[in-house]
Amino acid sequence: MARKIGIIGMGNVGAAVAHGAIAQGLADSYVFIDINDKKAEADAQDFKDAMANLPSYAKIVVNDYAALEDADVIISSLGNIQLQHNAGEDRFAEFPFTREAVYQVSQELKKLDFKGVLVVISNPVDAVSALYQKFTGWPKERVIGTGTLLDTSRMKAAVADDLNVNPKSVSGYNLGEHGNSQFTAWSQVKVKGQDITALTSQEERQALFMTSMKGGHKVFYGKGYTSYGIASAALRLAAIILSDGLEEVAVSSYQEAYQTYLGYPVILGRQGVAAPVHLSLTAEENHLLEESATLIRNRVEESFAYLNNKYSNTNE
């Protein structure tokens, strides 16, 4: 069965996603969507030029929303990194742009009889995922974001460096917003099966959290954006979906208990969120999760009302 991936937004991140997917042979065909026709066409031609030197062949279609209808996965990487003036700003710096773009893109997407999964990278990813779901009307389980998957990876890297182990020997999660209100659920973190609380002090864990929290700062200040880390997170989710992997991963998904999208582990498969995961968090961690959820929920409600009012008036 042919596999198809759509990518909306062919900027730094979208191009990194496309390169990773095509180099891995993740799908048989791709659809590139971007408001800059020349950029999307140039990327498509660049990849076509590379095909003879790649292990697998893939077809590429440019700026045809109708071609997304039978895609297995659509990855939204639209954004405007110029609005993110420094790495210390919260992820909502791009929201004035992304919320408008999401509304416009959703008008095209909701025309489709799409049965796949939408994976959102665009920041602020939790709020953008929520707006995509609201404006497309697609089932909540089939609209997800990368959430705290990258933050979790950064946490594992920080712990691994500190304790001189392979990051794959570290388990656990960063939860909540992919942004400043996130936190590491240390009650869930293990290193080679041993609780991290038995290996580190509270001060050491706080330092590790700050290292993971600021993991993208060095990258941002070095080249003005991040791309490979988040692209790898999105590609991991796409691979799980395409293979119906039913893997436990921390993504941005709709959490009924909090009435919003936020980073929390779920079982992911071909149809998106296949099952919930329940973590036994401490009272403090539950409080932090509620605070993070409230922040996201308020920004989503505010933006949904703003866009509804703006475009309902425009259409009168």
TORDRENVEX-520451 format. One record per residue (C-alpha): x, y, z; residue number from 1; residue in one letter. Coordinates in Angstrom, 3 decimals, padded with zeros to 6 digits. Each point is the difference from the previous one (the first is absolute). Layout:
BEGIN
{px->X | py->Y | pz->Z | num->NUM | residuo->A}
...
// end
This chain:
BEGIN
{px->000.000 | py->000.000 | pz->000.000 | num->1 | residuo->M}
{px->001.458 | py->003.359 | pz->-001.068 | num->2 | residuo->A}
{px->000.801 | py->002.393 | pz->002.828 | num->3 | residuo->R}
{px->-000.452 | py->003.754 | pz->-000.342 | num->4 | residuo->K}
{px->001.145 | py->002.898 | pz->002.183 | num->5 | residuo->I}
{px->-001.066 | py->003.614 | pz->-000.385 | num->6 | residuo->G}
{px->002.086 | py->002.875 | pz->001.353 | num->7 | residuo->I}
{px->-001.591 | py->003.419 | pz->000.488 | num->8 | residuo->I}
{px->002.668 | py->002.670 | pz->000.344 | num->9 | residuo->G}
{px->003.316 | py->-000.545 | pz->-001.783 | num->10 | residuo->M}
{px->002.184 | py->002.271 | pz->002.102 | num->11 | residuo->G}
{px->003.014 | py->-001.138 | pz->002.008 | num->12 | residuo->N}
{px->-001.927 | py->-002.630 | pz->001.944 | num->13 | residuo->V}
{px->-002.202 | py->-001.178 | pz->-002.860 | num->14 | residuo->G}
{px->003.030 | py->-000.467 | pz->-002.240 | num->15 | residuo->A}
{px->001.777 | py->-001.951 | pz->002.764 | num->16 | residuo->A}
{px->-003.074 | py->-002.217 | pz->000.371 | num->17 | residuo->V}
{px->-000.125 | py->-000.578 | pz->-003.749 | num->18 | residuo->A}
{px->003.700 | py->-000.820 | pz->-000.190 | num->19 | residuo->H}
{px->-000.166 | py->-002.430 | pz->002.913 | num->20 | residuo->G}
{px->-003.085 | py->-001.749 | pz->-001.330 | num->21 | residuo->A}
{px->001.272 | py->-000.319 | pz->-003.566 | num->22 | residuo->I}
{px->003.488 | py->-001.094 | pz->001.081 | num->23 | residuo->A}
{px->-001.539 | py->-002.691 | pz->002.236 | num->24 | residuo->Q}
{px->-002.439 | py->-001.122 | pz->-002.689 | num->25 | residuo->G}
{px->-002.843 | py->000.589 | pz->002.436 | num->26 | residuo->L}
{px->-002.658 | py->000.498 | pz->-002.690 | num->27 | residuo->A}
{px->-000.570 | py->-000.600 | pz->-003.695 | num->28 | residuo->D}
{px->-001.378 | py->003.443 | pz->-000.789 | num->29 | residuo->S}
{px->-000.004 | py->003.478 | pz->001.501 | num->30 | residuo->Y}
{px->-002.047 | py->003.163 | pz->-000.273 | num->31 | residuo->V}
{px->001.787 | py->003.293 | pz->000.711 | num->32 | residuo->F}
{px->-002.234 | py->002.956 | pz->000.883 | num->33 | residuo->I}
{px->001.363 | py->003.516 | pz->000.477 | num->34 | residuo->D}
{px->-001.176 | py->003.563 | pz->-000.622 | num->35 | residuo->I}
{px->003.321 | py->000.573 | pz->-001.766 | num->36 | residuo->N}
{px->-000.498 | py->-001.911 | pz->-003.249 | num->37 | residuo->D}
{px->003.591 | py->000.500 | pz->-001.136 | num->38 | residuo->K}
{px->001.415 | py->-001.415 | pz->003.249 | num->39 | residuo->K}
{px->-002.253 | py->-003.073 | pz->-000.103 | num->40 | residuo->A}
{px->000.782 | py->-000.618 | pz->-003.677 | num->41 | residuo->E}
{px->003.720 | py->000.466 | pz->000.650 | num->42 | residuo->A}
{px->-000.041 | py->-002.515 | pz->002.852 | num->43 | residuo->D}
{px->-001.897 | py->-002.490 | pz->-002.149 | num->44 | residuo->A}
{px->002.510 | py->000.370 | pz->-002.836 | num->45 | residuo->Q}
{px->002.919 | py->-000.279 | pz->002.417 | num->46 | residuo->D}
{px->-001.337 | py->-003.306 | pz->001.310 | num->47 | residuo->F}
{px->-000.742 | py->-001.248 | pz->-003.513 | num->48 | residuo->K}
{px->003.624 | py->000.729 | pz->-000.905 | num->49 | residuo->D}
{px->001.066 | py->-002.114 | pz->002.976 | num->50 | residuo->A}
{px->-002.196 | py->-003.024 | pz->-000.766 | num->51 | residuo->M}
{px->002.575 | py->-001.839 | pz->-002.114 | num->52 | residuo->A}
{px->002.372 | py->000.006 | pz->002.979 | num->53 | residuo->N}
{px->-002.566 | py->-001.070 | pz->002.595 | num->54 | residuo->L}
{px->-000.924 | py->-003.581 | pz->000.948 | num->55 | residuo->P}
{px->-003.676 | py->000.478 | pz->-000.880 | num->56 | residuo->S}
{px->-002.124 | py->002.026 | pz->-002.406 | num->57 | residuo->Y}
{px->-002.885 | py->002.271 | pz->000.945 | num->58 | residuo->A}
{px->-002.428 | py->002.178 | pz->-001.936 | num->59 | residuo->K}
{px->-000.452 | py->003.646 | pz->001.000 | num->60 | residuo->I}
{px->-003.025 | py->002.227 | pz->-000.627 | num->61 | residuo->V}
{px->000.085 | py->003.730 | pz->000.769 | num->62 | residuo->V}
{px->-002.764 | py->002.283 | pz->001.311 | num->63 | residuo->N}
{px->-002.954 | py->-002.268 | pz->-000.716 | num->64 | residuo->D}
{px->-002.228 | py->-000.244 | pz->003.070 | num->65 | residuo->Y}
{px->-002.189 | py->-002.602 | pz->-001.725 | num->66 | residuo->A}
{px->003.018 | py->-002.315 | pz->-000.132 | num->67 | residuo->A}
{px->000.013 | py->-000.056 | pz->003.813 | num->68 | residuo->L}
{px->-003.337 | py->-001.815 | pz->000.179 | num->69 | residuo->E}
{px->001.485 | py->-003.510 | pz->-000.095 | num->70 | residuo->D}
{px->003.133 | py->000.849 | pz->002.003 | num->71 | residuo->A}
{px->000.746 | py->-002.202 | pz->002.992 | num->72 | residuo->D}
{px->001.629 | py->002.841 | pz->001.903 | num->73 | residuo->V}
{px->-000.092 | py->003.767 | pz->-000.418 | num->74 | residuo->I}
{px->002.726 | py->001.899 | pz->001.845 | num->75 | residuo->I}
{px->-000.615 | py->003.692 | pz->000.694 | num->76 | residuo->S}
{px->003.272 | py->001.893 | pz->000.285 | num->77 | residuo->S}
{px->-001.224 | py->003.455 | pz->-000.994 | num->78 | residuo->L}
{px->001.309 | py->002.909 | pz->002.050 | num->79 | residuo->G}
{px->001.880 | py->003.277 | pz->000.037 | num->80 | residuo->N}
{px->003.248 | py->-000.338 | pz->001.935 | num->81 | residuo->I}
{px->000.701 | py->003.721 | pz->-000.498 | num->82 | residuo->Q}
{px->-002.557 | py->000.676 | pz->002.735 | num->83 | residuo->L}
{px->002.069 | py->-002.025 | pz->002.480 | num->84 | residuo->Q}
{px->002.486 | py->002.718 | pz->000.920 | num->85 | residuo->H}
{px->001.915 | py->-002.062 | pz->002.543 | num->86 | residuo->N}
{px->000.038 | py->-003.556 | pz->001.299 | num->87 | residuo->A}
{px->-001.160 | py->001.101 | pz->003.454 | num->88 | residuo->G}
{px->-003.365 | py->001.218 | pz->-001.286 | num->89 | residuo->E}
{px->-002.932 | py->-002.330 | pz->000.439 | num->90 | residuo->D}
{px->-001.278 | py->-001.979 | pz->-002.991 | num->91 | residuo->R}
{px->-002.968 | py->002.380 | pz->-000.343 | num->92 | residuo->F}
{px->002.190 | py->002.566 | pz->-001.768 | num->93 | residuo->A}
{px->-001.003 | py->-001.545 | pz->-003.345 | num->94 | residuo->E}
{px->-003.678 | py->-000.344 | pz->000.904 | num->95 | residuo->F}
{px->-001.238 | py->003.212 | pz->-001.706 | num->96 | residuo->P}
{px->001.245 | py->-001.520 | pz->-003.262 | num->97 | residuo->F}
{px->-000.699 | py->-003.686 | pz->000.520 | num->98 | residuo->T}
{px->-003.576 | py->000.373 | pz->001.233 | num->99 | residuo->R}
{px->-000.908 | py->001.971 | pz->-003.143 | num->100 | residuo->E}
{px->001.810 | py->-002.497 | pz->-002.214 | num->101 | residuo->A}
{px->-001.708 | py->-002.931 | pz->001.732 | num->102 | residuo->V}
{px->-003.413 | py->001.532 | pz->-000.620 | num->103 | residuo->Y}
{px->000.744 | py->000.489 | pz->-003.707 | num->104 | residuo->Q}
{px->001.549 | py->-003.450 | pz->-000.469 | num->105 | residuo->V}
{px->-002.876 | py->-001.630 | pz->001.864 | num->106 | residuo->S}
{px->-002.466 | py->001.446 | pz->-002.503 | num->107 | residuo->Q}
{px->001.742 | py->-002.121 | pz->-002.633 | num->108 | residuo->E}
{px->000.515 | py->-003.069 | pz->002.173 | num->109 | residuo->L}
{px->-003.608 | py->-000.300 | pz->001.111 | num->110 | residuo->K}
{px->-001.062 | py->-000.397 | pz->-003.637 | num->111 | residuo->K}
{px->001.863 | py->-003.316 | pz->-000.067 | num->112 | residuo->L}
{px->-001.260 | py->-003.439 | pz->000.955 | num->113 | residuo->D}
{px->003.237 | py->-000.507 | pz->001.898 | num->114 | residuo->F}
{px->000.324 | py->-003.235 | pz->002.001 | num->115 | residuo->K}
{px->003.617 | py->000.312 | pz->001.094 | num->116 | residuo->G}
{px->001.699 | py->001.763 | pz->002.905 | num->117 | residuo->V}
{px->001.000 | py->003.648 | pz->000.224 | num->118 | residuo->L}
{px->003.299 | py->000.495 | pz->001.846 | num->119 | residuo->V}
{px->000.645 | py->003.599 | pz->001.034 | num->120 | residuo->V}
{px->003.456 | py->001.497 | pz->000.504 | num->121 | residuo->I}
{px->-000.987 | py->003.676 | pz->-000.344 | num->122 | residuo->S}
{px->000.430 | py->002.062 | pz->003.169 | num->123 | residuo->N}
{px->-001.526 | py->000.452 | pz->002.483 | num->124 | residuo->P}
{px->-000.626 | py->-003.664 | pz->-000.781 | num->125 | residuo->V}
{px->-002.607 | py->-000.790 | pz->002.663 | num->126 | residuo->D}
{px->-002.170 | py->003.001 | pz->-000.846 | num->127 | residuo->A}
{px->000.493 | py->-000.445 | pz->-003.750 | num->128 | residuo->V}
{px->-001.014 | py->-003.674 | pz->000.241 | num->129 | residuo->S}
{px->-003.163 | py->001.045 | pz->001.823 | num->130 | residuo->A}
{px->-000.860 | py->002.625 | pz->-002.619 | num->131 | residuo->L}
{px->000.577 | py->-002.443 | pz->-002.857 | num->132 | residuo->Y}
{px->-002.396 | py->-002.451 | pz->001.632 | num->133 | residuo->Q}
{px->-002.630 | py->002.675 | pz->000.595 | num->134 | residuo->K}
{px->000.185 | py->001.511 | pz->-003.486 | num->135 | residuo->F}
{px->000.195 | py->-003.268 | pz->-001.970 | num->136 | residuo->T}
{px->-002.492 | py->-001.859 | pz->002.177 | num->137 | residuo->G}
{px->002.142 | py->-003.126 | pz->-000.312 | num->138 | residuo->W}
{px->-000.138 | py->-002.553 | pz->002.840 | num->139 | residuo->P}
{px->002.179 | py->000.971 | pz->002.953 | num->140 | residuo->K}
{px->001.864 | py->-003.301 | pz->-000.063 | num->141 | residuo->E}
{px->001.155 | py->000.707 | pz->-003.568 | num->142 | residuo->R}
{px->001.393 | py->003.476 | pz->000.703 | num->143 | residuo->V}
{px->003.160 | py->-000.050 | pz->002.111 | num->144 | residuo->I}
{px->003.090 | py->002.121 | pz->000.528 | num->145 | residuo->G}
{px->003.616 | py->-000.815 | pz->000.715 | num->146 | residuo->T}
{px->-000.670 | py->001.375 | pz->003.482 | num->147 | residuo->G}
{px->002.742 | py->-000.753 | pz->002.526 | num->148 | residuo->T}
{px->001.588 | py->-002.791 | pz->-002.055 | num->149 | residuo->L}
{px->003.011 | py->002.187 | pz->-000.836 | num->150 | residuo->L}
{px->000.152 | py->001.370 | pz->003.558 | num->151 | residuo->D}
{px->-000.018 | py->-003.569 | pz->001.294 | num->152 | residuo->T}
{px->002.850 | py->-000.838 | pz->-002.370 | num->153 | residuo->S}
{px->001.945 | py->003.006 | pz->001.277 | num->154 | residuo->R}
{px->-000.613 | py->-001.092 | pz->003.591 | num->155 | residuo->M}
{px->001.268 | py->-003.497 | pz->-000.770 | num->156 | residuo->K}
{px->003.093 | py->001.467 | pz->-001.648 | num->157 | residuo->A}
{px->000.703 | py->002.213 | pz->003.033 | num->158 | residuo->A}
{px->-000.402 | py->-002.907 | pz->002.429 | num->159 | residuo->V}
{px->002.084 | py->-002.289 | pz->-002.203 | num->160 | residuo->A}
{px->002.829 | py->002.524 | pz->-000.228 | num->161 | residuo->D}
{px->-000.024 | py->000.553 | pz->003.749 | num->162 | residuo->D}
{px->-000.045 | py->-003.695 | pz->000.909 | num->163 | residuo->L}
{px->002.121 | py->-001.182 | pz->-002.944 | num->164 | residuo->N}
{px->-002.578 | py->-002.354 | pz->-001.504 | num->165 | residuo->V}
{px->-001.706 | py->-000.400 | pz->-003.362 | num->166 | residuo->N}
{px->-003.131 | py->002.208 | pz->-000.290 | num->167 | residuo->P}
{px->-001.920 | py->-003.143 | pz->-000.942 | num->168 | residuo->K}
{px->000.708 | py->-001.275 | pz->003.526 | num->169 | residuo->S}
{px->-002.042 | py->002.896 | pz->001.399 | num->170 | residuo->V}
{px->-003.800 | py->-000.233 | pz->000.184 | num->171 | residuo->S}
{px->-002.514 | py->002.608 | pz->001.096 | num->172 | residuo->G}
{px->-001.672 | py->003.170 | pz->-001.221 | num->173 | residuo->Y}
{px->-000.172 | py->003.743 | pz->-000.117 | num->174 | residuo->N}
{px->-003.687 | py->000.900 | pz->000.215 | num->175 | residuo->L}
{px->-002.344 | py->002.903 | pz->-000.679 | num->176 | residuo->G}
{px->000.603 | py->002.844 | pz->-002.398 | num->177 | residuo->E}
{px->002.741 | py->-000.141 | pz->-002.603 | num->178 | residuo->H}
{px->001.165 | py->003.257 | pz->001.512 | num->179 | residuo->G}
{px->000.848 | py->001.755 | pz->003.223 | num->180 | residuo->N}
{px->-002.636 | py->-001.672 | pz->002.207 | num->181 | residuo->S}
{px->001.204 | py->-003.539 | pz->-000.734 | num->182 | residuo->Q}
{px->001.656 | py->-002.110 | pz->002.679 | num->183 | residuo->F}
{px->001.864 | py->-003.276 | pz->000.384 | num->184 | residuo->T}
{px->-002.062 | py->-002.600 | pz->001.868 | num->185 | residuo->A}
{px->002.929 | py->-001.320 | pz->002.020 | num->186 | residuo->W}
{px->-002.241 | py->-002.580 | pz->001.668 | num->187 | residuo->S}
{px->-000.108 | py->-001.747 | pz->-003.388 | num->188 | residuo->Q}
{px->003.683 | py->000.230 | pz->-000.945 | num->189 | residuo->V}
{px->002.176 | py->-003.092 | pz->000.225 | num->190 | residuo->K}
{px->003.594 | py->-000.636 | pz->-001.033 | num->191 | residuo->V}
{px->000.696 | py->-003.622 | pz->-000.900 | num->192 | residuo->K}
{px->-003.115 | py->-000.899 | pz->001.969 | num->193 | residuo->G}
{px->001.014 | py->001.910 | pz->003.133 | num->194 | residuo->Q}
{px->-001.944 | py->003.009 | pz->001.297 | num->195 | residuo->D}
{px->001.916 | py->003.180 | pz->-000.740 | num->196 | residuo->I}
{px->-000.900 | py->001.295 | pz->003.458 | num->197 | residuo->T}
{px->002.372 | py->-002.627 | pz->001.396 | num->198 | residuo->A}
{px->002.817 | py->001.186 | pz->-002.241 | num->199 | residuo->L}
{px->-000.242 | py->003.790 | pz->000.222 | num->200 | residuo->T}
{px->-000.839 | py->002.758 | pz->002.453 | num->201 | residuo->S}
{px->-002.896 | py->002.422 | pz->-000.424 | num->202 | residuo->Q}
{px->002.480 | py->002.751 | pz->-000.917 | num->203 | residuo->E}
{px->001.599 | py->-002.213 | pz->-002.622 | num->204 | residuo->E}
{px->-003.387 | py->-000.855 | pz->-001.485 | num->205 | residuo->R}
{px->-000.934 | py->003.678 | pz->-000.196 | num->206 | residuo->Q}
{px->003.240 | py->000.683 | pz->-001.852 | num->207 | residuo->A}
{px->-000.753 | py->-002.860 | pz->-002.393 | num->208 | residuo->L}
{px->-003.477 | py->001.386 | pz->-000.613 | num->209 | residuo->F}
{px->001.393 | py->003.430 | pz->-000.834 | num->210 | residuo->M}
{px->002.475 | py->-001.612 | pz->-002.385 | num->211 | residuo->T}
{px->-002.803 | py->-001.819 | pz->-001.811 | num->212 | residuo->S}
{px->-002.315 | py->003.020 | pz->000.122 | num->213 | residuo->M}
{px->002.637 | py->002.128 | pz->-001.711 | num->214 | residuo->K}
{px->001.145 | py->-002.764 | pz->-002.301 | num->215 | residuo->G}
{px->-000.965 | py->001.889 | pz->-003.125 | num->216 | residuo->G}
{px->001.575 | py->003.313 | pz->001.036 | num->217 | residuo->H}
{px->003.517 | py->-000.871 | pz->-001.171 | num->218 | residuo->K}
{px->-001.401 | py->-001.145 | pz->-003.330 | num->219 | residuo->V}
{px->-002.202 | py->003.094 | pz->-000.383 | num->220 | residuo->F}
{px->002.770 | py->002.450 | pz->000.828 | num->221 | residuo->Y}
{px->002.397 | py->-001.842 | pz->-002.297 | num->222 | residuo->G}
{px->-002.127 | py->-000.094 | pz->-003.150 | num->223 | residuo->K}
{px->-003.191 | py->001.942 | pz->000.744 | num->224 | residuo->G}
{px->-002.359 | py->-002.975 | pz->000.084 | num->225 | residuo->Y}
{px->-000.222 | py->-003.649 | pz->000.978 | num->226 | residuo->T}
{px->-000.786 | py->-002.689 | pz->-002.545 | num->227 | residuo->S}
{px->001.577 | py->-003.452 | pz->000.235 | num->228 | residuo->Y}
{px->-001.112 | py->-000.813 | pz->003.540 | num->229 | residuo->G}
{px->-003.645 | py->000.875 | pz->-000.566 | num->230 | residuo->I}
{px->000.018 | py->-001.538 | pz->-003.486 | num->231 | residuo->A}
{px->001.264 | py->-003.270 | pz->001.488 | num->232 | residuo->S}
{px->-002.817 | py->000.082 | pz->002.560 | num->233 | residuo->A}
{px->-002.604 | py->000.487 | pz->-002.728 | num->234 | residuo->A}
{px->001.521 | py->-002.760 | pz->-002.119 | num->235 | residuo->L}
{px->-000.056 | py->-002.390 | pz->002.934 | num->236 | residuo->R}
{px->-003.724 | py->000.655 | pz->000.404 | num->237 | residuo->L}
{px->-000.585 | py->-000.416 | pz->-003.736 | num->238 | residuo->A}
{px->001.838 | py->-003.339 | pz->000.022 | num->239 | residuo->A}
{px->-002.068 | py->-001.242 | pz->002.947 | num->240 | residuo->I}
{px->-003.213 | py->001.001 | pz->-001.762 | num->241 | residuo->I}
{px->000.982 | py->-001.574 | pz->-003.331 | num->242 | residuo->L}
{px->000.936 | py->-003.295 | pz->001.675 | num->243 | residuo->S}
{px->-002.887 | py->000.035 | pz->002.499 | num->244 | residuo->D}
{px->002.732 | py->-000.249 | pz->002.614 | num->245 | residuo->G}
{px->-002.254 | py->000.433 | pz->003.060 | num->246 | residuo->L}
{px->002.904 | py->001.604 | pz->001.828 | num->247 | residuo->E}
{px->-000.129 | py->002.055 | pz->003.201 | num->248 | residuo->E}
{px->001.174 | py->003.540 | pz->-000.784 | num->249 | residuo->V}
{px->-000.444 | py->003.457 | pz->001.515 | num->250 | residuo->A}
{px->-001.948 | py->002.025 | pz->-002.545 | num->251 | residuo->V}
{px->-002.343 | py->002.944 | pz->000.095 | num->252 | residuo->S}
{px->-003.429 | py->-001.597 | pz->000.063 | num->253 | residuo->S}
{px->-003.413 | py->000.949 | pz->001.319 | num->254 | residuo->Y}
{px->-000.183 | py->-000.848 | pz->003.676 | num->255 | residuo->Q}
{px->-003.622 | py->-000.187 | pz->001.124 | num->256 | residuo->E}
{px->000.883 | py->000.553 | pz->003.657 | num->257 | residuo->A}
{px->001.540 | py->003.368 | pz->-000.842 | num->258 | residuo->Y}
{px->-002.264 | py->000.925 | pz->-002.935 | num->259 | residuo->Q}
{px->002.960 | py->000.902 | pz->-002.175 | num->260 | residuo->T}
{px->002.948 | py->-001.263 | pz->-002.009 | num->261 | residuo->Y}
{px->003.250 | py->-000.473 | pz->001.916 | num->262 | residuo->L}
{px->003.103 | py->-002.166 | pz->000.079 | num->263 | residuo->G}
{px->-000.778 | py->-003.349 | pz->001.638 | num->264 | residuo->Y}
{px->000.698 | py->-003.620 | pz->-000.999 | num->265 | residuo->P}
{px->-002.502 | py->-001.951 | pz->-002.089 | num->266 | residuo->V}
{px->000.028 | py->-003.205 | pz->-002.023 | num->267 | residuo->I}
{px->000.440 | py->001.061 | pz->-003.614 | num->268 | residuo->L}
{px->-000.960 | py->-002.036 | pz->-003.053 | num->269 | residuo->G}
{px->-001.391 | py->000.085 | pz->-003.508 | num->270 | residuo->R}
{px->-003.152 | py->001.875 | pz->001.018 | num->271 | residuo->Q}
{px->001.808 | py->002.457 | pz->002.250 | num->272 | residuo->G}
{px->-000.584 | py->-000.247 | pz->003.735 | num->273 | residuo->V}
{px->-000.929 | py->-003.645 | pz->000.539 | num->274 | residuo->A}
{px->-000.192 | py->000.051 | pz->003.797 | num->275 | residuo->A}
{px->000.730 | py->002.284 | pz->002.949 | num->276 | residuo->P}
{px->002.854 | py->-000.509 | pz->002.456 | num->277 | residuo->V}
{px->-000.375 | py->000.732 | pz->003.708 | num->278 | residuo->H}
{px->003.011 | py->001.172 | pz->001.990 | num->279 | residuo->L}
{px->000.073 | py->-000.105 | pz->003.801 | num->280 | residuo->S}
{px->001.329 | py->003.507 | pz->000.550 | num->281 | residuo->L}
{px->000.795 | py->001.684 | pz->003.293 | num->282 | residuo->T}
{px->-002.300 | py->002.712 | pz->001.364 | num->283 | residuo->A}
{px->002.504 | py->002.663 | pz->-001.053 | num->284 | residuo->E}
{px->000.243 | py->-001.418 | pz->-003.528 | num->285 | residuo->E}
{px->-003.780 | py->-000.103 | pz->-000.321 | num->286 | residuo->N}
{px->-000.104 | py->003.650 | pz->001.077 | num->287 | residuo->H}
{px->002.610 | py->000.970 | pz->-002.583 | num->288 | residuo->L}
{px->-001.911 | py->-001.868 | pz->-002.704 | num->289 | residuo->L}
{px->-003.228 | py->001.799 | pz->000.900 | num->290 | residuo->E}
{px->001.755 | py->003.369 | pz->-000.118 | num->291 | residuo->E}
{px->001.485 | py->-000.777 | pz->-003.403 | num->292 | residuo->S}
{px->-003.356 | py->-001.216 | pz->-001.316 | num->293 | residuo->A}
{px->-001.735 | py->003.158 | pz->001.217 | num->294 | residuo->T}
{px->002.509 | py->002.192 | pz->-001.827 | num->295 | residuo->L}
{px->-000.486 | py->-001.909 | pz->-003.264 | num->296 | residuo->I}
{px->-003.788 | py->-000.181 | pz->000.342 | num->297 | residuo->R}
{px->-000.327 | py->003.742 | pz->000.601 | num->298 | residuo->N}
{px->002.112 | py->000.900 | pz->-003.022 | num->299 | residuo->R}
{px->-001.939 | py->-002.410 | pz->-002.214 | num->300 | residuo->V}
{px->-003.389 | py->001.332 | pz->001.112 | num->301 | residuo->E}
{px->001.149 | py->003.593 | pz->-000.475 | num->302 | residuo->E}
{px->001.343 | py->-000.668 | pz->-003.506 | num->303 | residuo->S}
{px->-002.963 | py->-002.119 | pz->-001.078 | num->304 | residuo->F}
{px->-002.388 | py->002.771 | pz->001.019 | num->305 | residuo->A}
{px->002.134 | py->002.645 | pz->-001.720 | num->306 | residuo->Y}
{px->000.221 | py->-001.906 | pz->-003.289 | num->307 | residuo->L}
{px->-003.654 | py->-000.990 | pz->000.019 | num->308 | residuo->N}
{px->-001.016 | py->003.609 | pz->000.534 | num->309 | residuo->N}
{px->002.422 | py->001.324 | pz->-002.610 | num->310 | residuo->K}
{px->-000.972 | py->-002.396 | pz->-002.766 | num->311 | residuo->Y}
{px->-003.716 | py->-000.154 | pz->000.758 | num->312 | residuo->S}
{px->-000.070 | py->003.794 | pz->-000.396 | num->313 | residuo->N}
{px->002.013 | py->-000.252 | pz->-003.203 | num->314 | residuo->T}
{px->-002.449 | py->-002.505 | pz->-001.465 | num->315 | residuo->N}
{px->-003.150 | py->001.985 | pz->000.809 | num->316 | residuo->E}
// end
